[in-house]
Structure formats: C-alpha cells, structure tokens
C-alpha cells in the first residue's frame, strides 16, 4: 500500500495573506473500478521540493485546492488501500476554478482457472503485474513490475485481461500498522530529603517533535509513548549567551512560577554550544548508509530520502568526502569515498537508488563503519549517517545485538546520525536506542522542509561535536525544596554513580546547539503531600543550613578525550527567579506544557491548550524560519482533535512557500 505523508496542513481560515492572483482546482476522487467516492485521499500539487498545495478528500470524494499559482501541473493522488498513485494534468488560471475528477486504482479482480503457478496474459496498459499467491476473486496491493503503478483516467479503463501470478512477490500480504515506541514511564516527584540527587544525560535529538507533527497534520494525536517532551522542547533554538570561558558551552538558569501549577516553581537549565563558522570547521568523512529494502518504497520514504540527501550534498565543501552504502537483502557499496566538490557524481549515485528486498541492517552497519574507518580523518569529523524506517528483519536485527555492534564501533572515534523516514512500520524505539549507543543524534524527516532544517541549516553543528558524554547532576537542598520532578529525559536518566564514571556514555553537544531542561519544584514550605519513606534506623540525615536552592554539576569530555572536565555552580533561588520571565523560558515552557497535554500526563494539573497557546504566542519572538508559528498552529489543531465536540476533520489546504 502506498501512502503519502500529508505535508504541513493547517486551517486556512486563520491566515490572511492569500493572494487574489491565484486559481482554484476542485473535483472528486473516485474509485476507478466502481466510480464510488474515495474518502481521505491525499491530493497534491508540488511546485518544487519546498512548495506545494494539498488537500484531503471528504466523504463525498470532494477536494479543493485553493490559492494555486497559475500554470500547468501534474496533480498526484494517493489513498489508503489503493494500489497506485494517480496522476492528472491540470491547467490553473488566475481567478478561475478548474473542476476535474480523479480516478484512482482500487482492487483488481482476477480469476485463476487452473493450478499452474504462473499465468501470463497481456494487460491493456502493456505492463505486467505481480501477486504473491494464486489469485481467486479480488486481489489487492498489486504493483507493476517497474514500480510505476497503474494510472486510471475513467471508470473501467485499463481493466486487465491477463495477470502474472507470482507466489514469491509478496504484495498481497495484509497491511498492518507496526510502528513501535518504547514505553515511557514518566519521571515522578521525588522527595529532596530522601533523593537529593538527580542525574541525566543531555539530549539534542529532535525526532519526536517532527514525528508528533506528522500525526497532528494527519488529524490524529500521536501515541503517548511517541511524545518525548525533552525532544519537543529542544526542537527549537533559544537565545542563550555564547560561552565566554574555557568551556565549550555556556550555562543559563532561570526560575519562575510553573504555568500549569501555580503552587510550584519551574526551573530552566539552558546550555549553549560554542558557534563555529562552517568554513572554520574541520573536514568531514561521511558514509551515507541508506536502507533500500522493499519497505522503503513509499512516497515518504526512499523518494523523500533521496531529495533530503541532495539538500546535504549541496552544502558539502571540497574538503569533505562522502561514500554511500546501501542495504536490503544484503549490503553493498554504491559510491567510493568521493570529494564534496564532485557533487554530480554523488547526486547521480543517489538518483540511481531504488527499493526492493528484505532488510539486513546489521550487515549494512558493519560495512558503513568499515568504510568510515578506511577513510578516517584524524583531525576531521568521521560519521555514519543511517537513513531508514528502522524495520530491520534479516541477519543481525535485534535491538541488543545492533546496540552492541554500534557501541563497539564508537571506540574508533566514528559518530552516528540516524534519520528516520516513513510511517506504518516506523521503528522509533529501535532508532532511538541505536543513536544513543553510537555517540549519535536522531532526527525524523517528515517532509522536505524538515530535511532543509536538519541537513541544511543545522548540519554543520550536528557534524561537529564540541563536547561528548555530557552529564548533569543536580543536588537539591531539602531546606528549600520539598520535592522535584525532571520533565522528560526518561530515556536519559543515569544512576548517581554514573556521573563520576568516565566510562559511562552520555549525550553530545554540537557546535551552536542548545539544550534545555526543566525541573518542576515543590517548595519546602508547601503543605502538599509527597511520597516518602520511613525514617532510617541506622543513620540520620542532617540538613545543612544554606541559602542555596541547589548545586548544579556538569561533566563533559573533549570530542577526542577520555577524561571528563567538571563544572560546578551553586544556585540561590533569588538569583534565578525572574518576575519578568524571558522569551526563552516562556516559549520553552509552552512547549513543555503542550507535551504534557498530548501525553495526557498524570502531572498535568491545570495545564490547558489555551494557556500553552497564550504562552507561545507571547514568546514567539522574531521567528525568522517560521518554526514557532507552525508550533502555534499545532496547538490549535491538537486542541480541536482532543475535543469531542469538533466536527472538523478536513482542514483546508495552505500553500506554503519557503
């Protein structure tokens, strides 16, 4: 089944910049076999890699594309349980509405009258079709031999007169949603007296935000375990100051009233990595490790992946080098290490990729790391960039086995970036674990604009690590703090002993990266009940009389170092408490509140979409790239999706320009 990711759709009525010098296309999406209306079909006009207009058909099959720039286009349409992408040419005239009907291929009826394995007859479309078993009655999920699909212009057109029936092809299997997410057990409030230390690894991954956005833009709330609040917060950049001392990052702290529980304080810790101009960065030795298995054939997988990597190739310098490894049933090298100045050669190798076969991810990882080691740059950035839906199913495929492979490889000084693509069989749980194991980071690419952000705007900061194994340990003063809760970072928690153990792996910070974390704090004078334990029989805890709220400790290593450096700051409440909270604090708090709501957290207290929306709007700032404006729209859509009273399920299309 082909699916198309419904890109960047929000309610159009709230935007006022639509041009009058545009045209409209409307009509119906119909089943090519029966003529019945098709609900939920994605209808797209793509202007370029970064501009498009889209709509979803309603229960009557009706769709409407508004504010289309005049010109001649090919409309592409896909729908669940339909075998092919339908295309239709249309001419758009300013100030006019063009009405067309689009017919999309549904199931094909085939009758097999004998027991022979293969039966061949001609198709009117002059192409062969494959099925995975002897057919009788209706056969679904068919596909042409060259992967192009069947194109229908009217009901009954191109009805096949013969079929090739192939026991081994595998397209007739039932399609199930097999996306996987690790269970998140939310951090609870801990009494400061019994649990004074909180220790965690920093995290600059942002995959959860883009994945969450994908769900909401498809008019559904994400699974709660797909929502990692720290990744939502860290999707955005914050204007923390540049480091001014010998350390590669600065530390900013701020506290204020907790927006969703006014009886609590909210403390923000912000780190800012040193910014380095791209022309000052050392050269990069990169290996693109690309999944070309059969599961990657969907529109939002390999086709989007290829467009995404081209964004990165455009940013390569002459001193950078790229090799490409692919894996399906087996792994192979399709491009030897090539200088970044030879962009045509690299682009051609990417263009020639096609999907098919099972998924031998372990073998691909081994080969990619071997190539990275063979071309190792002593004073450069050495990195494997793995792009996949995570659905490994051949050879070494278990999480534990793959983690052990990658943990061993990181000893060679080779870092890992994982890029996730697609939906339906997406394995978020696997990819997050692998990125954590490989001194790496993890992003999800849901559209070409996200590729531009991740592989264009932010790529050099990602490639150049300025500090590795960054850990934070907070000691709370029970005289000032009754209990505390770290918001998010559940998959990054460390034992208190891990903080001083330089063998313990932790997160990494790239050039220019920001990292933000929040603690929700119950003040010591609060009468709120918190969980505690019985008094100890053999020892007593003495609370030191101190004005300090907490002590913040950070450990990090240089990118090529083995011994950590320690930073210690003692923090008084009055020194970080602001009556006028910064824009950084307010916007990050809005994102955290939103995450708490869509996770339906047991600690949401008085959290509301209205409050998160107000906070975010008030702290939007300059927002040159529009990411914060997009987030504000996501809040509005999520509130409607959660409301049982809304009847809106078909948002109007918006034409987005970069």
N, C-alpha and C positions, 0 to 999 in steps of 0.2 A: 504494500500500500504506500502510495506516495503522499506525503504531506508537505504543505508549505507553511513555514512559520509566518504568522500574521504580524508583519512588522509595524511597530510604532504607531498603533491606532489609539486614538483617544477621542473624546467627544468634541465634535467640531463647533458646536454651538457656542462654546465659551471663547473661541478665538475670533478676533476681529480684523485680521489682516488679509482675508481672502481677496484676490484680485478680481475685478469685474471683467478683465480681458482674458477670460478663460472659457472653456466649454464644459459640457456635461455628457457623460455616457451612462445610459441605464439600460435595463432589459431584464431578462430572466436567464437563470442557469437551469437547463433541463436535462433529464436522463435521455441519452441518445437512443436507447432501446425502446423505452416506453413513452417518452415525451413528458413524464411526470416532473414536477418542480423538484429541485435539489436544494435542500436547506443546509446552511453552514459552509457553502463553497467559498474559497478564497479567490477573489478576482483582483488582479494586479496589473497596473501599467507601470513598467520600470523605465524611467527616463535614463538613468545611469546607475553606476554602482551605489551611489549615495542618495538618489532621488527617486521617489516613486509615489503613486497614489493607489490606495487599496480599499476594498470593501468586502463585506461578508453577506451572502445571500440570505434572505429571510425565509419564513415558512412557505411562502408562495414562489420561491426561487428568485424574487426580485433583488436587484442590486443597483447601486447608484454610485458612480464615481464623479465627484464634484471638483471644480476648480482645476481642471486638466489643461495644461498648456497646449495651445493649438499645435497640431501636427498629425502625422500618421504613425500609429503604434501597433504593436502586437500585444493583445491582451492575453495574459496567461491565467488559467483557472485550474485549481485542484480542489478535490473534496475527498473526505474520508470514505473509504470503501469503493472508490472509483479507480480504475486501473491505470489511467494515464492523465497527463497534463493536457488540457485542451487549449488550443491557441486560436485566436481570431484577430484579423486585421481590422483596424478601425481608423477613420479619419475624423479628427476633432476640430471643430470650427468655433472660433470665439463667439460667445453669446448664443450659441445654439446647443440643443440637446440631440444627441445621436442615440437611437434606440436599436439594440441588437439582441438576438437570442444566442446563447452559447450552449452547445450540446457537448456533454462530457460522457466518456465511455463508462458504462456500468459492467455488470457481469455478462459474460458471453455464453450462450447456450451451445453445447456441443453434445453430440450423440456418438458413442462408440459402439459399433455393432459386432465387433469380434474381440478376440483375446490377444491380438498382436500387440507387442509393446509400443511400437511406433507407427503412427498413421500419418501420411503426408498428403495434403491437398493444397491447392493454391488459395491464397487469400486475395480478396479484391484489392487490398492495399499493397499487394506484392511484397509482403513481409511474412516471415514465419513467426509463430507464437509458441511459447513453451508452457507446459504444465508439469506438475510434479507427479502425477499419477494418471492411470487410465480414467478417462472422463466419462461421466454419465450424468445427464441433466445439466445443472448450472455449474460452471467452473469459474472461480473468481481469482483475482490477483494475477492476471496474466500480464505478460510483458513481451515486447518484441525482442528479437534476437540481438539487435544493436542497441537496445535500451531506450529507443526513441518513443515507444508507446504508440497507441492508435489515436488518430485525430478524426473526430466526427463533426460534420457540418450540418447534418439534418437527421431526424429520426430514421433509423434503419439503414443509413448509408454505411458502406463498407462492412456489411454483415458478412462474416467469414463463411466460405463454402468448404474450406478444409482447415484442419488443425494438425500441428505436430504434437503428439502426446509423449512427454519425456518423464520417465519415472524419477530421474535424478535432479531435476532442475530446482524444485523446492519453492515455487512461488505460490502454491496453493495452500500453504500452511495457515492456520488461524493467526490473526494478528492480535497480540495482547500488549497492554502497557506493562513493560517490565522495568520501568525506571526504578532505581534503588537509591535510598538515602539512609545513612546511619541514624539510629535513634539518638536524639539529643535529650539528655537529662539535665534540665535547667539548673544552673547554679542557685542554691538556696541561700537564705540569710544565715550567716554563721555568727555565733556569739563571739565577740572580740576577746573576751576573757579566756575562753577555752580554745579558741582558734585564732590567735593573734596574727598568724602569717598567711598570706595569700600569694601564690606563686604561679606564674603563667608565662608562656612563650608568646612573643609578639606575632602578629599575623597581618600580612598585607594582601592576602588573597581577596578577590572580589567576585568570584564566580557566583556566589549565592545571590548577589544583587541582580545580575543580568538574568539568571535563571528565574528568579522571582518575577522580574519584569516580563519575561516571556509568558508566564502563566497569566498574569493580570491582563496583559494585552490580548490574550486569547479568551478573556472574560471568565476566568476562574481563579480562585485563590489558590496559592501553592500549598502543597503538603506542609504541615508544620515543621517536619524534620528537614525540609529543603531550605528553611529560613535560619541562617546563622547570622545573628544580629551584628556581630563584630564585622562581618563582611559587608553588610549593608552600610554600616557607619563608615567603614574605610573605603567604600567605593568613591567617596568624594574627597577632594583635596581641601586642606584647611590652611589658613594663612599664619601658621606658626613661624616664629623667627628662625633665621638661619643660625647654625651653631657658630659661636664666637671663640670657643676654646679649643683644646687639643682633641676633643671627642668629635666623631663624625656626625653626630646628631644633637639637636637641642631638646630640652625637656620643658614643656609648658604645663602648668597646673592651674585649674580654676574650679571653683565650687559655687553652688547656688541651690536654691530651692528645687526639689525634684518636681518636674511638671506634672507627673501623674500621681504623686503622693506628697502633698504639701507639708506633711509632718516629717518628711525625710529630707536629707541633703543629697545632692548629686555631685560627685567629684569627677572631674575630667582630667585624664593624663594624656598629653599630646606629645608625640615625638616628630621631629622634622629632620630628614636626612639632608646632608650637605648637597647642594645642587652643583653639578659639574656640566659645563657646556659640552655638547656632543662631539665637537671637534677636538676636545681635550681628553676624551675617553680613550682607553687603550683599544687595540683591535679585537675583534670577536671571531672566534672559531665556533661556528654553529653547525649543528646537524638537525635538519628537519626530519622528524620521524613521523610518517603520515600513514594513518590507517586507511587502506583502500579495500577493506573487506566488503562483502555484499551489503552489510548493514549500513554502510556509508553512502548508499546510492541516492538517498532522499535529497530533495532540493536544498534543505537547510543543513546538509552535512558536507559531502565532498565538493559540490559546486560552490557553496559558500566558503568552505575551507580554502579552495584554490584562489578565490577572489581575495580572501583575507591575507594569505601569504604574499600575494602580489603587493599589497599595501606595505608589508615589511620590506620586501625586496627593493621597493622604490626608495627606502630610507638607508639602504646599505652604502657604506663607503668603500673606496678602492681597497683599503687595508683589511676589510672584513672578508671572511671566507664562509661559504655555505656548501654543505653536502646534503644529499637527500636520500633517505632510506624509506622504503615502503614495506608494509607487511599486510598480508591477507592469509592464505593458507600457508605461506612461507614468507620469509623476509628477503629483501634484496636491495642492492644499491642502484639507484637510477641516476645519480649525479655524483661524480667525484668532487672532492673539495675544490670549489671554484671561487675566484676572487669576486668581490661585490661589484667591481667595475664591469663584469661580464653579465649584465642584467638580462640580456636577451637569451643567453644560454640557460640561465636559471629559470626565467619565465617559461621558456619552451618546455623544460622538464616538468614544471608544474602543470602546464596546459595539457600535457600528454597523460596525466594520471587518470585512471578510470577505476570504478569499483567492481568487485566481484570476488566471491570465495569466502571461506571462514576466517577466523581472526586469531593469528598466532602472535599475540602481543609480546610475550616473553622473548621470543626469538628476535623480534624487531628491536627490543630494548638492548639486547646483547650486542647486536650489530651496530646500532647507533652509537653506543658508548665506545665500542672499539674504534670506529671512525673518528670520534672526537678525541680519543687518546692518541691515535696515529698522527693526527694533525694538531696536537696540543701546542698552544701558545703559552710559553712560560709566564710572560708578563701581560697576557691578554685575558679576555673573557671566554671561557670554554663552557658551552652549554648545549644540551639536547633539548629541542622543543618538540614535544609529543602532542600531536593533534588527533583526536579520536572521540568516539561516543562512549568509550570505556568498555565496550561489550566484547571482552576477550573470551574466546571459547575453545582455543586449540593450544596444546602444549602447556607451558607454564602459564597458568591463568588465575590461580587463587591469590587473594589479596596478600596473604602471608608470604608466599613464595616470591611474588613480584616485589614486595617491600624489601625482602632480604637481598634480592639482586640489586636494587637501587641503593640501599644503604651501603652495600659494599662498593659500588661504583663511585659514590660521592667521596670516598677516600682518595680518589685520583684527582680531586680538585675540579671535577666537572659538575656543574649545577644543572638543574632541571626546571623547565617550564612546561606546564600542561595546559593545553587549550581544549575545552570541551565543546562539542557540536551536537546539534540534533535533539530529538525528543522521541518518546515512545519506548526506547530501550536504553535511555541515558543512564550511565552508571556513575552518578555523582559520588557515591560512597567510596568507590574504588579510586577515583582520580584524586580525591582529597587526600587519601592515605598515601598514595604514591608521591604526590607533590611534597607532603610533609617529610617523607622518607628521604627525598633526594636533594636537600638544601634548596628547595624549589618554591615556585609560586604557581597559582592555579587560577585560570580565568575561563569564563564561559562566553562563547561568541554566539549571540542570538541574531545578529544582523550585521550588515557591512559597516554601519556606524560604530558599533562596538569594536569591530576589527580596527577601524581607523583610530579609535581611542587606545586600544590595548597594544596594537602592533605598529602604530604610527606615532601618536603623541607621547605615549608613555614608554615606548620600547627601550630607550637607552637607559632610563632609570631602572627598568627591570633587568636588563642585561648586566649592568654594572653594580655589583654588590659592594656596599661600603662597610657593612657590619654584618657578621653572621652569628648564629647562636645567641640571639638577643633575648634575654630573660628579664622579667620584672618580678621583684618580691616586695610586698608591702607588709610592714608591721604596724598594726593598728593599736592605738593607745586605748585600753579599756576605760580609762578615766574620761575619755572624750567620745568614745564610740561604743555603743551598746552592741550593735551587730552591723554587718555589712554584706553586700552581695555584688559580685562581679557580674556585669551584664554581658552575656555572650562568652566567647572563648572557651566554651565547654570542652571542645576537642583539643584545646591547647593547654589544659591545666597540667601543672607539674607538681610532683611531691616537693615538700620544703627542702629536702636534702638535695634535690636536683639542682638547686640554684648554685651551689658551690662546686658542682661536679662538672668539670670541663669536658668530660666525655659525653655528656648528655646533649643531644641535638636539640636545637630550638629554631626560632624563626629568623629570617634575614631581612635586612633593610637595604633597598637600592637607592641610588643617587636621586635626591629630590623627593623620595617617598615620605608620606605622612602616615603615622599610626596613631589611632585614637582609642582609648578605653574609658569606660565609665564604671564607677562604683556607686551603688545606692547605699546610703548610710543612715542607720537609725541612731540618733544622738544618745549619749549616755544618760541624759536626764529624761528620756522618753519613758512613759509608763506602758508602752507596747510590750506584749509578751513575746519572747523569742525562745526557740528551742535551746535547751542547755542540758548539762549532765550533772550528776550528783557531785557533791564536794569530794575531793580526793582524800583518801585516808592517810597516805604516807608522805604527802608533800603539800605545801601550800603555795599559792601564787600571790606574790606581792605586787601591787600596782604602784609604779613609780609616779610620784607627783611631778607631772610635766605638762607644760602648755602645748606641747606638740600634739597634733591630731594623728600623725603617722610618720613613719620613716619609709622613704622610697629608695629602693636599691635597684640598680640595673647592672647586668653583666653583658659583655659583648666581646667578640673576637674580631681581629682584623680578618679580611677575606682569606688570607693565606696563613693565618695564625692558628696556634693550638692552645694558647694560654689566654684566658679572658682578662678583661680590664673591668674594674668596679667603679661605679658612680653611686654616691650616697647623698641624699637630700633629706633633711628633717623639715617637716611641713607643719606650720601652725594654721589653724582654721582661718584666723583673721587675715592671714597673708594671702590666701587664695579665694576668700569669699568676696564676690563682687555683687554690689547692689544693681549695677548695670551690666548684665551678662554680655559677653562678647558674641559677635555674629557666629564665630566658630562653635561656641558652646551651644547656642540656641538651635542652630541648624542640625548639629550632630545629635542633640537631644531629641529633636523632632524625628530624625531617622530611627533612633533607638525606640522611641515611643511607638512609631509605626510598626517596627519589627515585633515589639511586644504584643501589639494588637493582632497582627496577622498570624502570629504563633499562638494566639489565644492563651497567653501566659497566665499562670496562676498568680503572678505578681503584678498583674496589670493595674490593680487598684482602680483609680479614677481615670485611667488612660482613655482617650477618645480620638477618633479621627479628626474631629473638629479642632481639638487642641493641637494635635500634630500638624494639621494644615495651617493653623494660625501661626505656630512657631516657625514653620518652614517658610511661609510667605514673608514673615517679618525679618527673616535672616537670609533671604535669597541672595543678596549681595549683587556683585556685577554679573556673575554667571555668564561669562563670555561664550562658553560652549553649550549652554542650554541644559546641562545635566540636572541642575536644581529645579528648573521649570518643569522638566519631564517628571521628576520625582513628585512634585506638587500634583501633577495630573494623575499619577499613580495612586496617590492618597485618595483623590476624588473617586476614581474608578473602584478602588478596593472598598470604599465605604458603600458604594452602590451594590457591589457584588455581595457584601455581607448582609445588606438589608433585605429582608424578606418581602418588603413592600414594593421594591422597584420592579417595573415591568420592562426595563430597557435591557435588551440583550444584543442589539445590533447597532453598535456605535457608528456614527457617520465617518467617512474617510477624511483624512487630513493629508494634504500634500506637504511633505517635509523637504526642505532644502537644507543643505549643509551650511 
